């Protein structure tokens, strides 16, 4: 499984409370996410919350009088809370 850190203001603010955000595959389960974070970063995970971000429609410009429309793909996100004293150094900088 591939964990990608989700970078946003809300995600960065959560690092102060030992909560980190990751983009995960749609089929990922909480226990699998927990094991992957623990093995990858060498920390102890106390909680995992997940959410599925739906896709959004986007419009951009016009071509020949017609508006070009498309869709921004959705994704699944996991908020991982760590044990007191643990942190992920690579994501804090």
MIZARO-245809 format. One record per atom (N, C-alpha, C): residue in one letter; chain; residue number from 1; x negated, y, z. Coordinates in nm, 2 decimals. Each point is the difference from the previous one (the first is absolute). Example, Ala and Ser with C-alpha at 12.3 -4.5 7.8 and 13.67 -1.06 7.14 Angstrom:
BEGIN
<atom code="A" unit="A" pos="1" u="-1.32" v="-0.57" w="0.78"/>
<atom code="A" unit="A" pos="1" u="0.09" v="0.12" w="0.00"/>
<atom code="A" unit="A" pos="1" u="-0.09" v="0.12" w="0.00"/>
<atom code="S" unit="A" pos="2" u="0.04" v="0.11" w="-0.07"/>
<atom code="S" unit="A" pos="2" u="-0.09" v="0.11" w="0.00"/>
<atom code="S" unit="A" pos="2" u="0.08" v="0.11" w="0.08"/>
//
This chain:
BEGIN
<atom code="X" unit="A" pos="1" u="-0.08" v="-0.12" w="0.00"/>
<atom code="X" unit="A" pos="1" u="0.08" v="0.12" w="0.00"/>
<atom code="X" unit="A" pos="1" u="-0.09" v="0.12" w="0.00"/>
<atom code="X" unit="A" pos="2" u="0.05" v="0.11" w="-0.07"/>
<atom code="X" unit="A" pos="2" u="-0.08" v="0.12" w="-0.01"/>
<atom code="X" unit="A" pos="2" u="0.07" v="0.11" w="0.08"/>
<atom code="X" unit="A" pos="3" u="-0.07" v="0.05" w="0.10"/>
<atom code="X" unit="A" pos="3" u="0.05" v="0.11" w="0.08"/>
<atom code="X" unit="A" pos="3" u="-0.07" v="0.13" w="-0.05"/>
<atom code="X" unit="A" pos="4" u="0.08" v="0.10" w="-0.03"/>
<atom code="X" unit="A" pos="4" u="-0.05" v="0.13" w="-0.04"/>
<atom code="X" unit="A" pos="4" u="0.05" v="0.10" w="0.10"/>
<atom code="X" unit="A" pos="5" u="-0.09" v="0.08" w="0.06"/>
<atom code="X" unit="A" pos="5" u="0.04" v="0.10" w="0.09"/>
<atom code="X" unit="A" pos="5" u="0.09" v="0.10" w="-0.07"/>
<atom code="X" unit="A" pos="6" u="0.11" v="0.04" w="0.07"/>
<atom code="X" unit="A" pos="6" u="0.09" v="0.10" w="-0.06"/>
<atom code="X" unit="A" pos="6" u="-0.04" v="0.13" w="0.06"/>
<atom code="X" unit="A" pos="7" u="-0.04" v="0.09" w="-0.09"/>
<atom code="X" unit="A" pos="7" u="-0.05" v="0.13" w="0.05"/>
<atom code="X" unit="A" pos="7" u="0.11" v="0.11" w="-0.02"/>
<atom code="X" unit="A" pos="8" u="0.04" v="0.06" w="0.11"/>
<atom code="X" unit="A" pos="8" u="0.10" v="0.11" w="0.01"/>
<atom code="X" unit="A" pos="8" u="-0.02" v="0.07" w="0.13"/>
<atom code="X" unit="A" pos="9" u="0.07" v="0.11" w="0.01"/>
<atom code="X" unit="A" pos="9" u="-0.01" v="0.08" w="0.13"/>
<atom code="X" unit="A" pos="9" u="0.06" v="-0.08" w="0.11"/>
<atom code="X" unit="A" pos="10" u="0.11" v="-0.07" w="-0.02"/>
<atom code="X" unit="A" pos="10" u="0.06" v="-0.08" w="0.11"/>
<atom code="X" unit="A" pos="10" u="-0.09" v="-0.11" w="0.04"/>
<atom code="X" unit="A" pos="11" u="-0.06" v="-0.07" w="-0.10"/>
<atom code="X" unit="A" pos="11" u="-0.08" v="-0.11" w="0.03"/>
<atom code="X" unit="A" pos="11" u="-0.13" v="0.04" w="0.07"/>
<atom code="X" unit="A" pos="12" u="-0.06" v="0.12" w="-0.03"/>
<atom code="X" unit="A" pos="12" u="-0.11" v="0.05" w="0.07"/>
<atom code="X" unit="A" pos="12" u="0.03" v="0.04" w="0.14"/>
<atom code="X" unit="A" pos="13" u="0.12" v="0.06" w="0.02"/>
<atom code="X" unit="A" pos="13" u="0.04" v="0.04" w="0.13"/>
<atom code="X" unit="A" pos="13" u="0.02" v="-0.13" w="0.09"/>
<atom code="X" unit="A" pos="14" u="0.04" v="-0.11" w="-0.06"/>
<atom code="X" unit="A" pos="14" u="0.02" v="-0.12" w="0.08"/>
<atom code="X" unit="A" pos="14" u="-0.13" v="-0.06" w="0.05"/>
<atom code="X" unit="A" pos="15" u="-0.11" v="0.03" w="-0.06"/>
<atom code="X" unit="A" pos="15" u="-0.13" v="-0.06" w="0.05"/>
<atom code="X" unit="A" pos="15" u="-0.04" v="0.05" w="0.14"/>
<atom code="X" unit="A" pos="16" u="0.06" v="0.11" w="0.04"/>
<atom code="X" unit="A" pos="16" u="-0.02" v="0.05" w="0.14"/>
<atom code="X" unit="A" pos="16" u="0.07" v="-0.09" w="0.10"/>
<atom code="X" unit="A" pos="17" u="0.10" v="-0.07" w="-0.05"/>
<atom code="X" unit="A" pos="17" u="0.08" v="-0.09" w="0.09"/>
<atom code="X" unit="A" pos="17" u="-0.03" v="-0.15" w="-0.03"/>
<atom code="X" unit="A" pos="18" u="-0.12" v="-0.02" w="-0.06"/>
<atom code="X" unit="A" pos="18" u="-0.04" v="-0.14" w="-0.04"/>
<atom code="X" unit="A" pos="18" u="0.09" v="-0.07" w="-0.10"/>
<atom code="X" unit="A" pos="19" u="0.07" v="0.08" w="-0.08"/>
<atom code="X" unit="A" pos="19" u="0.09" v="-0.06" w="-0.10"/>
<atom code="X" unit="A" pos="19" u="-0.05" v="0.04" w="-0.14"/>
<atom code="X" unit="A" pos="20" u="-0.02" v="-0.10" w="-0.08"/>
<atom code="X" unit="A" pos="20" u="-0.06" v="0.01" w="-0.14"/>
<atom code="X" unit="A" pos="20" u="0.10" v="-0.04" w="-0.10"/>
<atom code="X" unit="A" pos="21" u="0.01" v="0.06" w="-0.12"/>
<atom code="X" unit="A" pos="21" u="0.09" v="-0.03" w="-0.10"/>
<atom code="X" unit="A" pos="21" u="-0.08" v="-0.07" w="-0.12"/>
<atom code="X" unit="A" pos="22" u="0.06" v="-0.10" w="-0.05"/>
<atom code="X" unit="A" pos="22" u="-0.05" v="-0.08" w="-0.11"/>
<atom code="X" unit="A" pos="22" u="0.10" v="-0.02" w="-0.11"/>
<atom code="X" unit="A" pos="23" u="-0.04" v="0.00" w="-0.13"/>
<atom code="X" unit="A" pos="23" u="0.09" v="-0.05" w="-0.10"/>
<atom code="X" unit="A" pos="23" u="-0.03" v="-0.15" w="-0.02"/>
<atom code="X" unit="A" pos="24" u="0.11" v="-0.08" w="0.00"/>
<atom code="X" unit="A" pos="24" u="-0.02" v="-0.14" w="0.00"/>
<atom code="X" unit="A" pos="24" u="0.09" v="-0.06" w="-0.12"/>
<atom code="X" unit="A" pos="25" u="-0.03" v="-0.12" w="-0.04"/>
<atom code="X" unit="A" pos="25" u="0.09" v="-0.06" w="-0.10"/>
<atom code="X" unit="A" pos="25" u="0.14" v="-0.02" w="0.04"/>
<atom code="X" unit="A" pos="26" u="0.09" v="0.01" w="-0.09"/>
<atom code="X" unit="A" pos="26" u="0.15" v="-0.01" w="0.03"/>
<atom code="X" unit="A" pos="26" u="0.04" v="-0.12" w="0.08"/>
<atom code="X" unit="A" pos="27" u="-0.07" v="-0.11" w="-0.02"/>
<atom code="X" unit="A" pos="27" u="0.04" v="-0.13" w="0.06"/>
<atom code="X" unit="A" pos="27" u="-0.07" v="-0.02" w="0.14"/>
<atom code="X" unit="A" pos="28" u="-0.08" v="0.09" w="0.04"/>
<atom code="X" unit="A" pos="28" u="-0.08" v="-0.01" w="0.12"/>
<atom code="X" unit="A" pos="28" u="0.09" v="-0.01" w="0.13"/>
<atom code="X" unit="A" pos="29" u="-0.03" v="-0.09" w="0.09"/>
<atom code="X" unit="A" pos="29" u="0.07" v="-0.01" w="0.12"/>
<atom code="X" unit="A" pos="29" u="-0.08" v="0.06" w="0.12"/>
<atom code="X" unit="A" pos="30" u="0.07" v="0.04" w="0.11"/>
<atom code="X" unit="A" pos="30" u="-0.07" v="0.06" w="0.11"/>
<atom code="X" unit="A" pos="30" u="-0.11" v="-0.08" w="0.06"/>
<atom code="X" unit="A" pos="31" u="0.02" v="-0.13" w="0.01"/>
<atom code="X" unit="A" pos="31" u="-0.11" v="-0.08" w="0.06"/>
<atom code="X" unit="A" pos="31" u="-0.12" v="-0.01" w="-0.09"/>
<atom code="X" unit="A" pos="32" u="0.02" v="-0.01" w="-0.13"/>
<atom code="X" unit="A" pos="32" u="-0.11" v="0.00" w="-0.10"/>
<atom code="X" unit="A" pos="32" u="-0.07" v="0.13" w="0.00"/>
<atom code="X" unit="A" pos="33" u="0.07" v="0.12" w="0.01"/>
<atom code="X" unit="A" pos="33" u="-0.06" v="0.13" w="0.01"/>
<atom code="X" unit="A" pos="33" u="-0.09" v="0.01" w="0.12"/>
<atom code="X" unit="A" pos="34" u="0.05" v="-0.05" w="0.12"/>
<atom code="X" unit="A" pos="34" u="-0.07" v="0.01" w="0.12"/>
<atom code="X" unit="A" pos="34" u="-0.13" v="-0.08" w="-0.01"/>
<atom code="X" unit="A" pos="35" u="0.01" v="-0.12" w="-0.05"/>
<atom code="X" unit="A" pos="35" u="-0.12" v="-0.09" w="-0.01"/>
<atom code="X" unit="A" pos="35" u="-0.11" v="0.07" w="-0.09"/>
<atom code="X" unit="A" pos="36" u="0.05" v="0.05" w="-0.11"/>
<atom code="X" unit="A" pos="36" u="-0.09" v="0.07" w="-0.10"/>
<atom code="X" unit="A" pos="36" u="-0.07" v="0.12" w="0.06"/>
<atom code="X" unit="A" pos="37" u="0.07" v="0.08" w="0.07"/>
<atom code="X" unit="A" pos="37" u="-0.06" v="0.12" w="0.06"/>
<atom code="X" unit="A" pos="37" u="-0.10" v="-0.04" w="0.11"/>
<atom code="X" unit="A" pos="38" u="0.03" v="-0.10" w="0.08"/>
<atom code="X" unit="A" pos="38" u="-0.09" v="-0.05" w="0.10"/>
<atom code="X" unit="A" pos="38" u="-0.12" v="-0.06" w="-0.05"/>
<atom code="X" unit="A" pos="39" u="0.01" v="-0.08" w="-0.11"/>
<atom code="X" unit="A" pos="39" u="-0.12" v="-0.06" w="-0.06"/>
<atom code="X" unit="A" pos="39" u="-0.09" v="0.10" w="-0.08"/>
<atom code="X" unit="A" pos="40" u="0.07" v="0.10" w="-0.06"/>
<atom code="X" unit="A" pos="40" u="-0.08" v="0.09" w="-0.08"/>
<atom code="X" unit="A" pos="40" u="-0.07" v="0.11" w="0.08"/>
<atom code="X" unit="A" pos="41" u="0.07" v="0.05" w="0.10"/>
<atom code="X" unit="A" pos="41" u="-0.06" v="0.11" w="0.08"/>
<atom code="X" unit="A" pos="41" u="-0.05" v="-0.04" w="0.14"/>
<atom code="X" unit="A" pos="42" u="0.02" v="-0.12" w="0.04"/>
<atom code="X" unit="A" pos="42" u="-0.05" v="-0.05" w="0.13"/>
<atom code="X" unit="A" pos="42" u="0.07" v="0.07" w="0.12"/>
<atom code="X" unit="A" pos="43" u="0.13" v="0.02" w="-0.01"/>
<atom code="X" unit="A" pos="43" u="0.07" v="0.07" w="0.11"/>
<atom code="X" unit="A" pos="43" u="0.12" v="-0.09" w="0.04"/>
<atom code="X" unit="A" pos="44" u="0.06" v="0.04" w="0.11"/>
<atom code="X" unit="A" pos="44" u="0.12" v="-0.08" w="0.05"/>
<atom code="X" unit="A" pos="44" u="0.12" v="0.08" w="-0.03"/>
<atom code="X" unit="A" pos="45" u="0.10" v="-0.06" w="-0.07"/>
<atom code="X" unit="A" pos="45" u="0.12" v="0.07" w="-0.04"/>
<atom code="X" unit="A" pos="45" u="0.11" v="-0.03" w="0.10"/>
<atom code="X" unit="A" pos="46" u="0.07" v="0.10" w="0.05"/>
<atom code="X" unit="A" pos="46" u="0.11" v="-0.02" w="0.10"/>
<atom code="X" unit="A" pos="46" u="0.13" v="0.01" w="-0.06"/>
<atom code="X" unit="A" pos="47" u="0.02" v="0.06" w="-0.12"/>
<atom code="X" unit="A" pos="47" u="0.13" v="0.01" w="-0.06"/>
<atom code="X" unit="A" pos="47" u="-0.02" v="0.04" w="-0.15"/>
<atom code="X" unit="A" pos="48" u="0.10" v="-0.05" w="-0.08"/>
<atom code="X" unit="A" pos="48" u="0.01" v="0.03" w="-0.14"/>
<atom code="X" unit="A" pos="48" u="0.14" v="0.04" w="-0.04"/>
<atom code="X" unit="A" pos="49" u="0.02" v="0.11" w="-0.06"/>
<atom code="X" unit="A" pos="49" u="0.13" v="0.04" w="-0.05"/>
<atom code="X" unit="A" pos="49" u="-0.02" v="0.02" w="-0.15"/>
<atom code="X" unit="A" pos="50" u="0.10" v="-0.04" w="-0.08"/>
<atom code="X" unit="A" pos="50" u="0.00" v="0.00" w="-0.14"/>
<atom code="X" unit="A" pos="50" u="0.12" v="0.08" w="-0.06"/>
<atom code="X" unit="A" pos="51" u="-0.02" v="0.06" w="-0.12"/>
<atom code="X" unit="A" pos="51" u="0.11" v="0.06" w="-0.07"/>
<atom code="X" unit="A" pos="51" u="-0.03" v="-0.01" w="-0.14"/>
<atom code="X" unit="A" pos="52" u="0.11" v="0.00" w="-0.08"/>
<atom code="X" unit="A" pos="52" u="-0.01" v="-0.01" w="-0.15"/>
<atom code="X" unit="A" pos="52" u="0.04" v="0.14" w="-0.05"/>
<atom code="X" unit="A" pos="53" u="-0.09" v="0.07" w="-0.06"/>
<atom code="X" unit="A" pos="53" u="0.02" v="0.13" w="-0.06"/>
<atom code="X" unit="A" pos="53" u="0.06" v="-0.02" w="-0.14"/>
<atom code="X" unit="A" pos="54" u="0.12" v="0.04" w="-0.02"/>
<atom code="X" unit="A" pos="54" u="0.07" v="-0.02" w="-0.13"/>
<atom code="X" unit="A" pos="54" u="-0.06" v="0.08" w="-0.11"/>
<atom code="X" unit="A" pos="55" u="0.02" v="-0.04" w="-0.12"/>
<atom code="X" unit="A" pos="55" u="-0.05" v="0.07" w="-0.12"/>
<atom code="X" unit="A" pos="55" u="0.08" v="0.13" w="-0.01"/>
<atom code="X" unit="A" pos="56" u="-0.07" v="0.10" w="-0.07"/>
<atom code="X" unit="A" pos="56" u="0.06" v="0.13" w="-0.02"/>
<atom code="X" unit="A" pos="56" u="0.00" v="0.04" w="-0.15"/>
<atom code="X" unit="A" pos="57" u="0.10" v="0.06" w="-0.04"/>
<atom code="X" unit="A" pos="57" u="0.00" v="0.04" w="-0.14"/>
<atom code="X" unit="A" pos="57" u="-0.07" v="0.14" w="-0.01"/>
<atom code="X" unit="A" pos="58" u="-0.07" v="0.01" w="-0.11"/>
<atom code="X" unit="A" pos="58" u="-0.08" v="0.12" w="-0.03"/>
<atom code="X" unit="A" pos="58" u="0.03" v="0.06" w="-0.14"/>
<atom code="X" unit="A" pos="59" u="0.00" v="0.13" w="-0.01"/>
<atom code="X" unit="A" pos="59" u="0.02" v="0.06" w="-0.13"/>
<atom code="X" unit="A" pos="59" u="-0.12" v="0.09" w="-0.03"/>
<atom code="X" unit="A" pos="60" u="-0.05" v="0.00" w="-0.12"/>
<atom code="X" unit="A" pos="60" u="-0.11" v="0.09" w="-0.03"/>
<atom code="X" unit="A" pos="60" u="0.02" v="0.05" w="-0.14"/>
<atom code="X" unit="A" pos="61" u="0.00" v="0.13" w="-0.01"/>
<atom code="X" unit="A" pos="61" u="0.00" v="0.07" w="-0.13"/>
<atom code="X" unit="A" pos="61" u="0.11" v="-0.04" w="-0.10"/>
<atom code="X" unit="A" pos="62" u="-0.02" v="0.05" w="-0.12"/>
<atom code="X" unit="A" pos="62" u="0.09" v="-0.03" w="-0.11"/>
<atom code="X" unit="A" pos="62" u="-0.08" v="-0.03" w="-0.12"/>
<atom code="X" unit="A" pos="63" u="0.05" v="-0.09" w="-0.08"/>
<atom code="X" unit="A" pos="63" u="-0.07" v="-0.03" w="-0.13"/>
<atom code="X" unit="A" pos="63" u="0.11" v="0.00" w="-0.10"/>
<atom code="X" unit="A" pos="64" u="0.00" v="0.10" w="-0.09"/>
<atom code="X" unit="A" pos="64" u="0.10" v="0.01" w="-0.11"/>
<atom code="X" unit="A" pos="64" u="0.13" v="0.02" w="0.06"/>
<atom code="X" unit="A" pos="65" u="0.01" v="0.08" w="0.11"/>
<atom code="X" unit="A" pos="65" u="0.13" v="0.03" w="0.05"/>
<atom code="X" unit="A" pos="65" u="0.06" v="-0.10" w="0.10"/>
<atom code="X" unit="A" pos="66" u="-0.06" v="-0.12" w="0.01"/>
<atom code="X" unit="A" pos="66" u="0.04" v="-0.10" w="0.10"/>
<atom code="X" unit="A" pos="66" u="-0.09" v="0.00" w="0.12"/>
<atom code="X" unit="A" pos="67" u="0.06" v="-0.02" w="0.12"/>
<atom code="X" unit="A" pos="67" u="-0.08" v="-0.01" w="0.12"/>
<atom code="X" unit="A" pos="67" u="-0.05" v="-0.14" w="0.01"/>
<atom code="X" unit="A" pos="68" u="-0.13" v="-0.01" w="0.04"/>
<atom code="X" unit="A" pos="68" u="-0.07" v="-0.13" w="0.01"/>
<atom code="X" unit="A" pos="68" u="0.02" v="-0.04" w="0.15"/>
<atom code="X" unit="A" pos="69" u="0.07" v="-0.12" w="0.02"/>
<atom code="X" unit="A" pos="69" u="0.02" v="-0.05" w="0.13"/>
<atom code="X" unit="A" pos="69" u="-0.08" v="-0.13" w="0.02"/>
<atom code="X" unit="A" pos="70" u="-0.02" v="-0.02" w="0.12"/>
<atom code="X" unit="A" pos="70" u="-0.07" v="-0.13" w="0.04"/>
<atom code="X" unit="A" pos="70" u="0.03" v="-0.03" w="0.14"/>
<atom code="X" unit="A" pos="71" u="-0.08" v="-0.09" w="0.06"/>
<atom code="X" unit="A" pos="71" u="0.02" v="-0.04" w="0.13"/>
<atom code="X" unit="A" pos="71" u="-0.13" v="-0.02" w="0.07"/>
<atom code="X" unit="A" pos="72" u="-0.01" v="0.05" w="0.12"/>
<atom code="X" unit="A" pos="72" u="-0.12" v="-0.02" w="0.09"/>
<atom code="X" unit="A" pos="72" u="0.03" v="-0.13" w="0.08"/>
<atom code="X" unit="A" pos="73" u="-0.09" v="-0.09" w="-0.01"/>
<atom code="X" unit="A" pos="73" u="0.02" v="-0.13" w="0.05"/>
<atom code="X" unit="A" pos="73" u="0.01" v="0.00" w="0.16"/>
<atom code="X" unit="A" pos="74" u="0.08" v="-0.08" w="0.05"/>
<atom code="X" unit="A" pos="74" u="0.01" v="-0.01" w="0.15"/>
<atom code="X" unit="A" pos="74" u="-0.11" v="-0.09" w="0.05"/>
<atom code="X" unit="A" pos="75" u="-0.01" v="-0.01" w="0.14"/>
<atom code="X" unit="A" pos="75" u="-0.10" v="-0.09" w="0.06"/>
<atom code="X" unit="A" pos="75" u="0.04" v="-0.03" w="0.14"/>
<atom code="X" unit="A" pos="76" u="-0.07" v="-0.09" w="0.06"/>
<atom code="X" unit="A" pos="76" u="0.02" v="-0.04" w="0.14"/>
<atom code="X" unit="A" pos="76" u="-0.11" v="0.05" w="0.08"/>
<atom code="X" unit="A" pos="77" u="0.03" v="0.05" w="0.12"/>
<atom code="X" unit="A" pos="77" u="-0.09" v="0.07" w="0.09"/>
<atom code="X" unit="A" pos="77" u="0.01" v="-0.07" w="0.13"/>
<atom code="X" unit="A" pos="78" u="-0.12" v="-0.01" w="0.07"/>
<atom code="X" unit="A" pos="78" u="0.00" v="-0.06" w="0.13"/>
<atom code="X" unit="A" pos="78" u="-0.07" v="0.09" w="0.10"/>
<atom code="X" unit="A" pos="79" u="0.06" v="0.03" w="0.11"/>
<atom code="X" unit="A" pos="79" u="-0.06" v="0.08" w="0.11"/>
<atom code="X" unit="A" pos="79" u="-0.05" v="-0.10" w="0.10"/>
<atom code="X" unit="A" pos="80" u="-0.13" v="0.00" w="0.03"/>
<atom code="X" unit="A" pos="80" u="-0.06" v="-0.10" w="0.09"/>
<atom code="X" unit="A" pos="80" u="-0.05" v="0.08" w="0.12"/>
<atom code="X" unit="A" pos="81" u="0.04" v="-0.05" w="0.12"/>
<atom code="X" unit="A" pos="81" u="-0.04" v="0.06" w="0.13"/>
<atom code="X" unit="A" pos="81" u="-0.11" v="-0.09" w="0.06"/>
<atom code="X" unit="A" pos="82" u="-0.11" v="0.06" w="0.05"/>
<atom code="X" unit="A" pos="82" u="-0.11" v="-0.07" w="0.05"/>
<atom code="X" unit="A" pos="82" u="0.00" v="0.00" w="0.16"/>
<atom code="X" unit="A" pos="83" u="-0.07" v="-0.09" w="0.06"/>
<atom code="X" unit="A" pos="83" u="-0.02" v="-0.01" w="0.14"/>
<atom code="X" unit="A" pos="83" u="-0.08" v="0.13" w="0.05"/>
<atom code="X" unit="A" pos="84" u="0.03" v="0.04" w="0.13"/>
<atom code="X" unit="A" pos="84" u="-0.07" v="0.11" w="0.06"/>
<atom code="X" unit="A" pos="84" u="-0.15" v="-0.02" w="-0.02"/>
<atom code="X" unit="A" pos="85" u="-0.07" v="0.11" w="-0.04"/>
<atom code="X" unit="A" pos="85" u="-0.15" v="-0.01" w="-0.01"/>
<atom code="X" unit="A" pos="85" u="-0.04" v="-0.04" w="-0.14"/>
<atom code="X" unit="A" pos="86" u="0.08" v="-0.06" w="-0.08"/>
<atom code="X" unit="A" pos="86" u="-0.04" v="-0.04" w="-0.14"/>
<atom code="X" unit="A" pos="86" u="0.03" v="0.11" w="-0.09"/>
<atom code="X" unit="A" pos="87" u="-0.08" v="0.01" w="-0.11"/>
<atom code="X" unit="A" pos="87" u="0.03" v="0.09" w="-0.11"/>
<atom code="X" unit="A" pos="87" u="-0.07" v="-0.05" w="-0.12"/>
<atom code="X" unit="A" pos="88" u="0.04" v="0.05" w="-0.12"/>
<atom code="X" unit="A" pos="88" u="-0.06" v="-0.03" w="-0.12"/>
<atom code="X" unit="A" pos="88" u="-0.08" v="0.12" w="-0.05"/>
<atom code="X" unit="A" pos="89" u="-0.13" v="-0.01" w="0.01"/>
<atom code="X" unit="A" pos="89" u="-0.09" v="0.11" w="-0.02"/>
<atom code="X" unit="A" pos="89" u="0.01" v="0.05" w="-0.15"/>
<atom code="X" unit="A" pos="90" u="0.01" v="-0.09" w="-0.09"/>
<atom code="X" unit="A" pos="90" u="0.00" v="0.04" w="-0.14"/>
<atom code="X" unit="A" pos="90" u="0.12" v="0.08" w="-0.04"/>
<atom code="X" unit="A" pos="91" u="0.11" v="-0.01" w="0.07"/>
<atom code="X" unit="A" pos="91" u="0.12" v="0.07" w="-0.03"/>
<atom code="X" unit="A" pos="91" u="0.01" v="0.13" w="0.08"/>
<atom code="X" unit="A" pos="92" u="-0.08" v="0.02" w="0.10"/>
<atom code="X" unit="A" pos="92" u="0.01" v="0.12" w="0.08"/>
<atom code="X" unit="A" pos="92" u="-0.08" v="0.12" w="-0.06"/>
<atom code="X" unit="A" pos="93" u="-0.09" v="-0.03" w="-0.10"/>
<atom code="X" unit="A" pos="93" u="-0.07" v="0.11" w="-0.05"/>
<atom code="X" unit="A" pos="93" u="0.06" v="0.06" w="-0.12"/>
//
